């Protein structure tokens, strides 16, 4: 016998996971365009000042949302590192 309440919770989690995947895909489409722009404009793949401002801004958003800011920072750093790898690959022509 299935637990209907648990099933509804899991359905919501599945929907949220799907939304997260699509949001990440959209974010990476934009950062890909940024990487191409940076490469053609001879700009460096990374912008440490912007990264730090973004991390602090998202840490504050996490605090406001009652989410662990350390988790949020780790998650964002993982994404930023991946974006920089993509930008470096674009810059090197690979």
N, C-alpha and C positions, 0 to 999 in steps of 0.2 A: 504494500500500500504506500503510495507516494504522499509526501508531506506537501500540501498545496502552498503553504506559506513559504517554505524553503524553495519550492519551485519558482514562485514569483520573484523572490529575491535573486535567484540565480538567473532568471530571464533578464532582470534589470542589469545585473552584472555583465551578462553577455552583450547587452545593448551598449552599455558604457564602454566595454572593451572594443567593440566594433567602432564606436565613435572615436575612441583614442587612436586606433589604427588609421582611420581616415584622416584625422587631424594631423597625425605625424606625417602621413603621405603628402598632405597639402603643404605642410611646413617645409618638407624636404624639396618639394617642387620649387618653392620660392627661394630656398637657400641655394639650390642648384643654379637658378638664374642669377643670384647674387654672386656665386662663384665664377660664373662665366663673365659677368660684368667686371669683377675684380681682375680676372685674368687678362681681359682685353684692355683694361685701364691701367694695368701694371701696378695694381694695389696688392698689398700682402694678403695671404689667405686668412690670417687671424687678426683680430682687433681686440687685444687684451683689455683696453679701457672699456670698450662697449660690453665685452663679456662680463667684466666685473660689475658694471652698472646693471646689466640685465639680471645677474645672479642676485644682487642685493634687492632689486625691485621684486623679483619673484620670491625671495625669502620673506619679504614683507607681505606680499600677497598670501603666502602660505600661512604666516602667523595670523593674518586677518581671517583666513578660512579655517583656522584651527587644525592646520596640517603641519607636520613636522618640517621645519625649514631645512634641517640637515638632509632629510630625505629628498626634499625638493631640489636642493642644490646638487646632490649626487645625480639625480635624474637629469637635471639641466646640463651639468658638466658632461655627462655621457652623450647627450645629444650634441652639444657644442663640439666635443672631440670628434664625433662622427662627421659633422658638417665641415670641420677644418680638414679632415682627411679627404673629403670629397673635393674641397677647394684646392688642396695641394695636387690632387690627381688631375683636376681640370687644368691647373697651371702648368703641370708637366706634360700635358698633352695625352695623358693616359686615361 
